[in-house]
């Protein structure tokens, strides 16, 4: 069989550890990538005259060192996990969803609408808010899905463009004063919407002056398992994955590829929209301009790092949240700019994307064809 | 082997070549000698190690053990570049030509004829190619565009390309796979002409008839080892097949009387466009009755692909109609057609028939996944899927360590058996089998052929599309010849000779003399 014959020769040596390593190391590529990124980050800090050890101790303590830090990390990680799922579902369906950012905004606008216009008891208001976010995100993402299914227009281009439109539309909805649309007349800078009703705010524990550990993380866990179940145990998930792995075979098997593409984008958008709902309903209770500031793009990184595995996204999402929360203390301890964290994050993504480097350093065998489909398909699908 | 070929000295020798890949020994202590002026046929099933050996000789792979000598001197061959320098030329199964460039440009690509620094000398290149073409009887026009040439001519260009680089050892990898029977005869005559002028040829194939017609010596590989060497005078098709497979094989399918029933598939004046929006199927009329096998004979690329796609719902027809069991399914969706009891063995199993990253279990229910017992409502029943896959694997003798391994880990023959198993265990009225045995081993071919005949005997209507005329001849009750998208003749099997069918496939009419080609006098 060609598959077996094309690979490189196995490295000689005794069985045992080597064999186990060869078998399981491929699953650990993301872990190795994170480790390598931290080492390179330390080198960079050291070379520029910083104290890398103090910096990393600060990073650890600031993210996972105390209960308050952990709560903060969890709150920060929640939207990364949910929006990461939005990217992962699309990945599994062979689509590269660059549009989580726009879908977050589209969902959040709907959340603000039902949060400011409706009056309901919390038992109903909270689910209504989440559903509104899901619908807004799904509708927005479906535009790109529909364009792809109908005309073959590449979703990467369209989701990027839809991001711009969503961000600017939200800006206008907030800033418009004649008449006021979503903007709050009580806010002189007109940088945010009106606050949503108390009845739609997510309950939570107040762990410090600024941090409320809200219900969002439980919603995120629920969604992780829902997505894992959907993808692996249902006929819909089978259709999504088949279209993602081999659209020709999906057609041959009688699946409707266009319908599945629209459905995949709608699912992705719904997830992103719920992510937006969690932020509005759990953290700030209003939507402001530049509210997500790139969260939707970080979500791509989170999904990539987890190789689009829903369970893995819990960990990559927590890592991302942790890096952001820990950066503060790192800055204090080592006198470094917060932007160092951006460099470390960028390095992680580089090493995950260019996993050949990581595989070379740690002598990890080549990826199997099953792994390969995920990243390459997203681009080749157009 | 001490026997001299018809030439003289040994020009290429491989000594005890061993090449391992993870989990497989692709070549195990393989030795071969090629004499000048000789045609050595290398025969073996897919996966027997033929291609690995040739890639080692051509420098694409490095052997783990063993040595190669070209005209007595060792070849390190870590790159094709060195092999080319030493006079080894390879014609790949898939041509390596640039379609938008002329013959002369393709031949000289990488070795351009220049006049002064960087100026291409097109005229001189053309002259050199004409000279080669005359010398070896390889007819080509240096100024023609590759895209305008037929497959046979493109192959001649490939051979000239190798000769232009001064190759005197030619490796031809499955060269007849894409040719009509007549073109294959022509190729074999060209091979003879080349060896008469001192060239030596290694001819890789799995077609027994051609080996017996053209080779001087035959070497058979099985599972990476040389299992025998023989000559056409000593061998028969049956003995060669037995050597390839390691047991005796029924080359002729046992096919009893047919008992045709009602018309199941009725195609009327069907027109279908291909991806470039050109008419690929032009007015096809067909009828297939229950309990008969209609074979569509034709060279690849004459509209068979589009015809099958239109019948199975994968491509919307331009005009005409398709009726299956009384239902009008013109332009219907694949699932509608499949639910009428239509099974489809697709011609490209990698692209259409399987999801190679999926385990056998998911592939076993690729079309039925949404129906009970494989799903209840939205939720799939993994246990039922697994049971089904295990049953298929057992009943259809799919060789696999487990049903949970990805389909990509199976050999081509076993992948095809899995598809056949999946398609044949459904409720069937009509079976559409496109190139059902392309590129698979003799043992699997035998099995699949018998299964197709069994379905026909059970009263299934079978439409068999194959570019292998031998397959059409051994399975079909009736034969329709397709040429340029139209059915040029429909006859009962046996009414026309192999040669007459070959002429029809090439677009000739039967009024022209159906000459029996001299090179193909069958043993």
Interface residues (C-beta under 8 A of the other chain):
Chain A: X1 X3 X4 X5 X6 X7 X8 X9 X10 X233 X234 X235 X236 X238 X242 X245 X246 X248 X249 X251 X252 X253 X254 X255 X256 X368 X369 X370 X373
Chain B: X20 X21 X22 X23 X24 X26 X47 X52 X64 X312 X314 X333 X334 X335 X338 X344 X346 X348 X351 X352 X353 X354 X355 X356 X357 X358 X362 X366 X367 X369 X370 X375 X378 X379 X380 X382 X406 X408 X409 X410 X411 X412
